[in-house]
Amino acid sequence: MSATSTSPGPNLRVSLPGLQPSVKEFLTNEAGSAIYLLAATVVALVWVNSPFADSYEALWHTSAGFHVGTWGIELDLHHWVNDAAMAIFFAVVGLEISREATTGDLRDKRTVAVPALGALGGLLVPVLIFLAFNGGTDAAHGWGVVMSTDTAFLVGILALFGPKCPDRLRLFLLTLAIVDDIGAITVMSIFYTDEVDMAALGLAAVIVVGILMLRWLNVWQLAPYVVAGIALWFAVQASGVHATLAGVIIGLLVPARPADQQTIDEVAGYGRKLIDDATAEREHLAELAARAAVPTNDRLQRILHPWSAFVVVPLFGLANAGIRLDLESLQAAAHSRLAIGVAVALVLGNAIGITGAATLAIRLGLGELPGRVRWGHLLGGAVLAGIGFTISLFIAELAFDDPQHLDDAKIGILAGSLTAAVVGSVLLRWLGEKLPLCSPLSDAPPPLPPLPWRAPGGEG
């Protein structure tokens, strides 16, 4: 490999200047993803509150589709984003859950117990607070809006404004967000589905069985799972259940278990044959051997995650965050039990629910906080988990047909998420200085071993 080469293959004779490594790293990490989402949200808000607001509505109501003979599908752009593109986002969530449960931190019950119970508290307490404001009203059906934490914003803000050395805290919050996503997805698929076509749902079930057969047969190629996933999306879409559920299912079912050692060792053999005689056939075999050595889950996630983080989620923000924030709508939201209930539930509900449930799990001896994470960091992270942007907006679109209710819910989501982001960032930054996560247990040097000191195998 050339000393200046950053990827396989010969260098181009003429190359264009690229981004600086530090800039590229920033744009491709979690903080960069959150920046894209924030930028898309700001664009949507400015667009809707400008003289060109009609063009925003016209764009997302533009119809698009395709037909093959008498069969076809046609949706407006808003639904293509919410129903189709967001299936990629939910597939990535499913892939992450599957990988963590197979080879990651979700395998260790004690590591999972505290953030998992904290996530349950963060699911239930916000709902109770929301219903305290809206129980018995037409808006009560929107209780699912306050259940989810926006992982992109959560991890992005932690990277930008969190304490130094936040790895252990990030691990805790990511585990919490994964369990939180499982709960929110379950609620969405059960409680926010109207009518169900049983024939289409039966077809979806057959496709799921087919995917399970692929797993049982140890199929490691991506193509069969991708084809099955697309077919599953069409079946779920036709059934009346929200089509993004197909993304979750395919993400959970794609194999995540590491390849056996024999499969990994075969890569070297095919590589040596390629070195001996660099033919197209041997190149193809070496490529297949390398792919077979990497879990299908990892390879699919490597393809989908950048699209999800930097295209799908910002596009979703652009399509759904367009809220008119004139004096009239803000005054209406200020007196709306729905908007106030959403905002309070997101901020206080997560702070109380996550901190209380996680503390209870620690007191009961069910688990412990990882590494140097302390109770103060738990409180700051719980406040930050009140950022319920992406899935909250998503469920709001499903829950409310009344435009006024939808606007009030979105304003509540924006207000609550902004408050949680600011308060959580300040709290974590302050606590990060008071309770540094990367500090040693003691400032004193480690004690010397007891005398007499002797060299191993010899005399002192």
DOVEX-871025 format. One record per residue (C-alpha): residue in one letter; x, y, z. Coordinates in pm, whole numbers, plus 50000, padded with zeros to 5 digits. Example, Ala and Ser with C-alpha at 12.3 -4.5 7.8 and 13.67 -1.06 7.14 Angstrom:
! DOVEX-871025
- A | 51230 | 49550 | 50780 .
- S | 51367 | 49894 | 50714 .
***
This chain:
! DOVEX-871025
- M | 50000 | 50000 | 50000 .
- S | 50131 | 50344 | 49908 .
- A | 50225 | 50568 | 50197 .
- T | 49987 | 50836 | 50069 .
- S | 49705 | 50603 | 49964 .
- T | 49385 | 50613 | 50169 .
- S | 49192 | 50346 | 49975 .
- P | 49269 | 50034 | 49769 .
- G | 49373 | 50068 | 49405 .
- P | 49607 | 50294 | 49213 .
- N | 49587 | 50670 | 49258 .
- L | 49421 | 50881 | 48989 .
- R | 49651 | 51081 | 48764 .
- V | 49449 | 51393 | 48844 .
- S | 49270 | 51430 | 49176 .
- L | 49052 | 51708 | 49307 .
- P | 49124 | 51858 | 49649 .
- G | 48910 | 51694 | 49915 .
- L | 48797 | 51788 | 50262 .
- Q | 49050 | 51815 | 50539 .
- P | 49052 | 51494 | 50752 .
- S | 48924 | 51681 | 51060 .
- V | 48635 | 51831 | 50865 .
- K | 48552 | 51498 | 50700 .
- E | 48558 | 51321 | 51036 .
- F | 48321 | 51579 | 51185 .
- L | 48076 | 51555 | 50896 .
- T | 48064 | 51176 | 50917 .
- N | 48018 | 51134 | 51291 .
- E | 47703 | 51163 | 51499 .
- A | 47749 | 51536 | 51552 .
- G | 47762 | 51590 | 51177 .
- S | 47436 | 51396 | 51133 .
- A | 47266 | 51612 | 51395 .
- I | 47389 | 51926 | 51219 .
- Y | 47233 | 51811 | 50891 .
- L | 46903 | 51743 | 51068 .
- L | 46913 | 52078 | 51246 .
- A | 46990 | 52260 | 50921 .
- A | 46698 | 52088 | 50743 .
- T | 46466 | 52182 | 51030 .
- V | 46572 | 52546 | 51017 .
- V | 46524 | 52553 | 50639 .
- A | 46172 | 52408 | 50676 .
- L | 46078 | 52662 | 50944 .
- V | 46216 | 52957 | 50746 .
- W | 46051 | 52834 | 50425 .
- V | 45705 | 52796 | 50580 .
- N | 45727 | 53135 | 50751 .
- S | 45840 | 53315 | 50434 .
- P | 45639 | 53459 | 50143 .
- F | 45707 | 53129 | 49961 .
- A | 45513 | 52912 | 50209 .
- D | 45270 | 52794 | 49939 .
- S | 45556 | 52635 | 49745 .
- Y | 45647 | 52425 | 50051 .
- E | 45298 | 52275 | 50065 .
- A | 45286 | 52234 | 49688 .
- L | 45618 | 52048 | 49683 .
- W | 45527 | 51788 | 49944 .
- H | 45180 | 51731 | 49796 .
- T | 45327 | 51657 | 49453 .
- S | 45220 | 51309 | 49346 .
- A | 45476 | 51052 | 49227 .
- G | 45465 | 50680 | 49157 .
- F | 45502 | 50407 | 48899 .
- H | 45283 | 50147 | 48728 .
- V | 45348 | 49805 | 48576 .
- G | 45042 | 49707 | 48373 .
- T | 44740 | 49738 | 48597 .
- W | 44945 | 49731 | 48916 .
- G | 45114 | 50037 | 49058 .
- I | 45164 | 50265 | 49355 .
- E | 45126 | 50641 | 49378 .
- L | 45192 | 50861 | 49682 .
- D | 45265 | 51228 | 49734 .
- L | 45625 | 51322 | 49816 .
- H | 45540 | 51369 | 50183 .
- H | 45427 | 51006 | 50211 .
- W | 45720 | 50880 | 50003 .
- V | 45947 | 51035 | 50267 .
- N | 45744 | 50923 | 50571 .
- D | 45645 | 50577 | 50448 .
- A | 45928 | 50469 | 50217 .
- A | 46245 | 50665 | 50296 .
- M | 46190 | 50636 | 50671 .
- A | 46179 | 50257 | 50631 .
- I | 46556 | 50289 | 50572 .
- F | 46591 | 50479 | 50900 .
- F | 46396 | 50212 | 51088 .
- A | 46596 | 49937 | 50915 .
- V | 46915 | 50093 | 51052 .
- V | 46755 | 50104 | 51399 .
- G | 46666 | 49735 | 51364 .
- L | 47018 | 49648 | 51245 .
- E | 47169 | 49830 | 51544 .
- I | 46938 | 49655 | 51789 .
- S | 47017 | 49315 | 51635 .
- R | 47392 | 49373 | 51636 .
- E | 47398 | 49498 | 51995 .
- A | 47186 | 49202 | 52109 .
- T | 47410 | 48954 | 51923 .
- T | 47764 | 49083 | 51978 .
- G | 47732 | 49414 | 52165 .
- D | 47644 | 49553 | 52503 .
- L | 47283 | 49434 | 52501 .
- R | 47413 | 49080 | 52571 .
- D | 47521 | 49169 | 52926 .
- K | 47212 | 49180 | 53147 .
- R | 47377 | 49396 | 53414 .
- T | 47499 | 49645 | 53156 .
- V | 47155 | 49661 | 52997 .
- A | 46944 | 49661 | 53314 .
- V | 46994 | 50021 | 53423 .
- P | 46951 | 50194 | 53083 .
- A | 46670 | 49952 | 52989 .
- L | 46469 | 50023 | 53302 .
- G | 46556 | 50391 | 53263 .
- A | 46414 | 50376 | 52909 .
- L | 46093 | 50218 | 53040 .
- G | 46061 | 50504 | 53287 .
- G | 46126 | 50744 | 52999 .
- L | 45843 | 50578 | 52805 .
- L | 45581 | 50561 | 53079 .
- V | 45622 | 50880 | 53283 .
- P | 45600 | 51117 | 52981 .
- V | 45278 | 50941 | 52875 .
- L | 45130 | 50987 | 53223 .
- I | 45221 | 51356 | 53224 .
- F | 45078 | 51401 | 52873 .
- L | 44750 | 51233 | 52975 .
- A | 44736 | 51450 | 53288 .
- F | 44713 | 51748 | 53052 .
- N | 44503 | 51590 | 52777 .
- G | 44312 | 51296 | 52924 .
- G | 43948 | 51297 | 52814 .
- T | 44009 | 51534 | 52520 .
- D | 44030 | 51473 | 52145 .
- A | 44408 | 51508 | 52172 .
- A | 44450 | 51215 | 52413 .
- H | 44512 | 50979 | 52119 .
- G | 44848 | 51149 | 52066 .
- W | 45005 | 51009 | 52383 .
- G | 45263 | 50820 | 52176 .
- V | 45417 | 51149 | 52058 .
- V | 45610 | 51192 | 52384 .
- M | 45759 | 50842 | 52404 .
- S | 46072 | 50856 | 52190 .
- T | 46420 | 51004 | 52216 .
- D | 46587 | 51135 | 51900 .
- T | 46910 | 50936 | 51886 .
- A | 47078 | 51158 | 51623 .
- F | 47026 | 51478 | 51821 .
- L | 47103 | 51307 | 52152 .
- V | 47442 | 51170 | 52045 .
- G | 47522 | 51475 | 51830 .
- I | 47466 | 51720 | 52116 .
- L | 47660 | 51494 | 52351 .
- A | 47954 | 51506 | 52107 .
- L | 47931 | 51885 | 52070 .
- F | 47847 | 52004 | 52421 .
- G | 47883 | 51706 | 52651 .
- P | 48162 | 51639 | 52901 .
- K | 48513 | 51542 | 52804 .
- C | 48573 | 51168 | 52757 .
- P | 48200 | 51092 | 52714 .
- D | 48242 | 50736 | 52578 .
- R | 48086 | 50557 | 52876 .
- L | 47803 | 50808 | 52898 .
- R | 47745 | 50773 | 52523 .
- L | 47728 | 50395 | 52565 .
- F | 47470 | 50433 | 52842 .
- L | 47256 | 50677 | 52643 .
- L | 47280 | 50474 | 52321 .
- T | 47163 | 50161 | 52504 .
- L | 46879 | 50364 | 52654 .
- A | 46788 | 50505 | 52311 .
- I | 46785 | 50157 | 52154 .
- V | 46545 | 50019 | 52416 .
- D | 46343 | 50339 | 52382 .
- D | 46320 | 50287 | 52005 .
- I | 46195 | 49931 | 52055 .
- G | 45914 | 50062 | 52273 .
- A | 45823 | 50348 | 52040 .
- I | 45820 | 50123 | 51732 .
- T | 45600 | 49869 | 51910 .
- V | 45354 | 50139 | 52014 .
- M | 45350 | 50285 | 51664 .
- S | 45275 | 49953 | 51498 .
- I | 45001 | 49851 | 51745 .
- F | 44820 | 50173 | 51839 .
- Y | 44859 | 50389 | 51528 .
- T | 44732 | 50150 | 51262 .
- D | 44377 | 50208 | 51135 .
- E | 44248 | 49938 | 50898 .
- V | 44424 | 49612 | 50819 .
- D | 44403 | 49409 | 50497 .
- M | 44446 | 49053 | 50626 .
- A | 44540 | 48909 | 50284 .
- A | 44829 | 49155 | 50244 .
- L | 44929 | 49102 | 50606 .
- G | 44931 | 48726 | 50543 .
- L | 45160 | 48780 | 50243 .
- A | 45389 | 48987 | 50466 .
- A | 45397 | 48699 | 50715 .
- V | 45496 | 48457 | 50435 .
- I | 45782 | 48687 | 50334 .
- V | 45900 | 48704 | 50696 .
- V | 45905 | 48323 | 50706 .
- G | 46110 | 48333 | 50385 .
- I | 46362 | 48567 | 50549 .
- L | 46385 | 48332 | 50846 .
- M | 46455 | 48048 | 50602 .
- L | 46737 | 48250 | 50448 .
- R | 46887 | 48288 | 50795 .
- W | 46848 | 47915 | 50864 .
- L | 47019 | 47829 | 50535 .
- N | 47314 | 48054 | 50633 .
- V | 47263 | 48280 | 50332 .
- W | 47519 | 48559 | 50376 .
- Q | 47473 | 48750 | 50049 .
- L | 47298 | 49087 | 50076 .
- A | 47086 | 49065 | 49759 .
- P | 46831 | 48806 | 49884 .
- Y | 46765 | 49008 | 50201 .
- V | 46735 | 49335 | 50008 .
- V | 46487 | 49182 | 49760 .
- A | 46289 | 49027 | 50046 .
- G | 46292 | 49359 | 50233 .
- I | 46154 | 49550 | 49933 .
- A | 45882 | 49287 | 49883 .
- L | 45799 | 49306 | 50254 .
- W | 45765 | 49685 | 50232 .
- F | 45508 | 49657 | 49951 .
- A | 45313 | 49389 | 50140 .
- V | 45306 | 49586 | 50466 .
- Q | 45216 | 49905 | 50278 .
- A | 44920 | 49727 | 50117 .
- S | 44811 | 49578 | 50452 .
- G | 44738 | 49914 | 50612 .
- V | 45002 | 49870 | 50884 .
- H | 45255 | 50148 | 50863 .
- A | 45512 | 50043 | 50604 .
- T | 45813 | 50151 | 50810 .
- L | 45753 | 49839 | 51019 .
- A | 45901 | 49644 | 50726 .
- G | 46229 | 49828 | 50780 .
- V | 46238 | 49731 | 51146 .
- I | 46165 | 49365 | 51067 .
- I | 46431 | 49330 | 50800 .
- G | 46683 | 49507 | 51026 .
- L | 46613 | 49268 | 51311 .
- L | 46626 | 48954 | 51095 .
- V | 46938 | 49014 | 50885 .
- P | 47210 | 48786 | 51036 .
- A | 47444 | 48963 | 51276 .
- R | 47644 | 48668 | 51410 .
- P | 48017 | 48678 | 51321 .
- A | 48147 | 48433 | 51062 .
- D | 48321 | 48118 | 51182 .
- Q | 48700 | 48107 | 51185 .
- Q | 48718 | 47875 | 50883 .
- T | 48530 | 48128 | 50667 .
- I | 48761 | 48406 | 50785 .
- D | 49072 | 48198 | 50716 .
- E | 48955 | 48132 | 50359 .
- V | 49002 | 48501 | 50276 .
- A | 49381 | 48465 | 50291 .
- G | 49376 | 48164 | 50060 .
- Y | 49171 | 48338 | 49793 .
- G | 49388 | 48648 | 49837 .
- R | 49707 | 48450 | 49774 .
- K | 49558 | 48299 | 49459 .
- L | 49474 | 48648 | 49338 .
- I | 49830 | 48763 | 49405 .
- D | 49969 | 48464 | 49212 .
- D | 49748 | 48533 | 48910 .
- A | 49540 | 48855 | 48906 .
- T | 49249 | 48743 | 48689 .
- A | 48894 | 48877 | 48698 .
- E | 48760 | 48541 | 48818 .
- R | 49006 | 48521 | 49108 .
- E | 48934 | 48884 | 49197 .
- H | 48564 | 48802 | 49212 .
- L | 48625 | 48497 | 49434 .
- A | 48852 | 48695 | 49669 .
- E | 48587 | 48965 | 49693 .
- L | 48316 | 48709 | 49775 .
- A | 48539 | 48547 | 50038 .
- A | 48602 | 48884 | 50203 .
- R | 48230 | 48964 | 50209 .
- A | 48142 | 48623 | 50354 .
- A | 48384 | 48688 | 50642 .
- V | 48189 | 48999 | 50752 .
- P | 47840 | 48965 | 50909 .
- T | 47557 | 49052 | 50670 .
- N | 47425 | 49296 | 50931 .
- D | 47750 | 49496 | 50932 .
- R | 47768 | 49514 | 50552 .
- L | 47407 | 49627 | 50515 .
- Q | 47446 | 49882 | 50792 .
- R | 47760 | 50022 | 50628 .
- I | 47554 | 50086 | 50314 .
- L | 47235 | 50216 | 50474 .
- H | 47361 | 50416 | 50771 .
- P | 47512 | 50708 | 50575 .
- W | 47194 | 50733 | 50365 .
- S | 46981 | 50724 | 50677 .
- A | 47186 | 50976 | 50875 .
- F | 47271 | 51225 | 50602 .
- V | 46982 | 51196 | 50356 .
- V | 46671 | 51029 | 50500 .
- V | 46657 | 51191 | 50844 .
- P | 46735 | 51547 | 50720 .
- L | 46481 | 51496 | 50439 .
- F | 46226 | 51388 | 50699 .
- G | 46300 | 51701 | 50901 .
- L | 46258 | 51915 | 50591 .
- A | 45925 | 51750 | 50506 .
- N | 45775 | 51752 | 50856 .
- A | 45919 | 52045 | 51053 .
- G | 45749 | 52311 | 50843 .
- I | 45535 | 52480 | 51108 .
- R | 45390 | 52829 | 51087 .
- L | 45523 | 53024 | 51385 .
- D | 45334 | 53350 | 51349 .
- L | 45192 | 53538 | 51647 .
- E | 44852 | 53374 | 51612 .
- S | 44981 | 53015 | 51608 .
- L | 45221 | 53079 | 51897 .
- Q | 44945 | 53235 | 52107 .
- A | 44720 | 52939 | 52029 .
- A | 44994 | 52694 | 52129 .
- A | 45065 | 52887 | 52450 .
- H | 44704 | 52823 | 52556 .
- S | 44687 | 52471 | 52412 .
- R | 44681 | 52183 | 52659 .
- L | 44819 | 51965 | 52379 .
- A | 45126 | 52179 | 52307 .
- I | 45199 | 52240 | 52676 .
- G | 45144 | 51874 | 52760 .
- V | 45385 | 51759 | 52489 .
- A | 45659 | 52003 | 52592 .
- V | 45631 | 51932 | 52966 .
- A | 45610 | 51556 | 52910 .
- L | 45924 | 51553 | 52695 .
- V | 46137 | 51755 | 52939 .
- L | 46011 | 51663 | 53286 .
- G | 45878 | 51321 | 53191 .
- N | 46214 | 51196 | 53067 .
- A | 46410 | 51365 | 53346 .
- I | 46190 | 51211 | 53617 .
- G | 46117 | 50879 | 53446 .
- I | 46469 | 50789 | 53334 .
- T | 46645 | 50910 | 53648 .
- G | 46391 | 50752 | 53882 .
- A | 46371 | 50414 | 53708 .
- A | 46750 | 50388 | 53659 .
- T | 46813 | 50483 | 54023 .
- L | 46562 | 50220 | 54133 .
- A | 46743 | 49957 | 53923 .
- I | 47075 | 50052 | 54088 .
- R | 46925 | 50045 | 54439 .
- L | 46775 | 49701 | 54375 .
- G | 47115 | 49571 | 54262 .
- L | 46990 | 49485 | 53912 .
- G | 47280 | 49663 | 53744 .
- E | 47522 | 49950 | 53767 .
- L | 47628 | 50259 | 53576 .
- P | 47918 | 50187 | 53335 .
- G | 48270 | 50311 | 53396 .
- R | 48301 | 50653 | 53560 .
- V | 47940 | 50757 | 53488 .
- R | 47786 | 50901 | 53804 .
- W | 47438 | 50995 | 53918 .
- G | 47486 | 51355 | 53804 .
- H | 47569 | 51241 | 53450 .
- L | 47260 | 51019 | 53459 .
- L | 47044 | 51321 | 53544 .
- G | 47198 | 51533 | 53267 .
- G | 47159 | 51254 | 53014 .
- A | 46797 | 51200 | 53120 .
- V | 46719 | 51566 | 53053 .
- L | 46893 | 51545 | 52715 .
- A | 46682 | 51237 | 52631 .
- G | 46381 | 51470 | 52625 .
- I | 46477 | 51563 | 52269 .
- G | 46194 | 51376 | 52098 .
- F | 46220 | 51510 | 51747 .
- T | 46223 | 51259 | 51461 .
- I | 45995 | 50980 | 51585 .
- S | 45782 | 51229 | 51783 .
- L | 45706 | 51420 | 51462 .
- F | 45653 | 51088 | 51289 .
- I | 45393 | 50968 | 51541 .
- A | 45227 | 51311 | 51544 .
- E | 45164 | 51273 | 51171 .
- L | 45001 | 50937 | 51239 .
- A | 44803 | 51044 | 51546 .
- F | 44641 | 51372 | 51438 .
- D | 44415 | 51436 | 51139 .
- D | 44306 | 51776 | 51272 .
- P | 44552 | 52037 | 51132 .
- Q | 44525 | 52247 | 51450 .
- H | 44609 | 51953 | 51672 .
- L | 44900 | 51861 | 51445 .
- D | 45038 | 52217 | 51454 .
- D | 45003 | 52236 | 51834 .
- A | 45175 | 51899 | 51874 .
- K | 45463 | 52002 | 51647 .
- I | 45510 | 52332 | 51832 .
- G | 45513 | 52138 | 52160 .
- I | 45772 | 51897 | 52017 .
- L | 45995 | 52184 | 51902 .
- A | 45962 | 52372 | 52233 .
- G | 46020 | 52064 | 52448 .
- S | 46309 | 51935 | 52237 .
- L | 46480 | 52276 | 52234 .
- T | 46440 | 52312 | 52610 .
- A | 46572 | 51962 | 52673 .
- A | 46869 | 52024 | 52443 .
- V | 46968 | 52353 | 52609 .
- V | 46912 | 52246 | 52971 .
- G | 47068 | 51903 | 52916 .
- S | 47374 | 52052 | 52743 .
- V | 47433 | 52309 | 53018 .
- L | 47383 | 52050 | 53289 .
- L | 47617 | 51796 | 53130 .
- R | 47884 | 52057 | 53055 .
- W | 47875 | 52182 | 53415 .
- L | 47874 | 51830 | 53558 .
- G | 48151 | 51732 | 53317 .
- E | 48375 | 51989 | 53484 .
- K | 48269 | 51893 | 53836 .
- L | 48263 | 51517 | 53780 .
- P | 48509 | 51440 | 53497 .
- L | 48435 | 51106 | 53335 .
- C | 48797 | 51036 | 53248 .
- S | 48953 | 51123 | 53584 .
- P | 49138 | 50848 | 53770 .
- L | 48989 | 50713 | 54088 .
- S | 49259 | 50899 | 54282 .
- D | 49508 | 51175 | 54205 .
- A | 49775 | 50992 | 54405 .
- P | 50015 | 50753 | 54227 .
- P | 49943 | 50381 | 54267 .
- P | 50096 | 50225 | 54582 .
- L | 50420 | 50032 | 54557 .
- P | 50409 | 49652 | 54605 .
- P | 50511 | 49528 | 54950 .
- L | 50875 | 49452 | 55025 .
- P | 51093 | 49263 | 54956 .
- W | 51115 | 49355 | 54586 .
- R | 51259 | 49079 | 54367 .
- A | 51303 | 49054 | 53995 .
- P | 51100 | 48772 | 53835 .
- G | 51306 | 48453 | 53837 .
- G | 51598 | 48617 | 54011 .
- E | 51717 | 48781 | 54326 .
- G | 51639 | 49140 | 54433 .
***
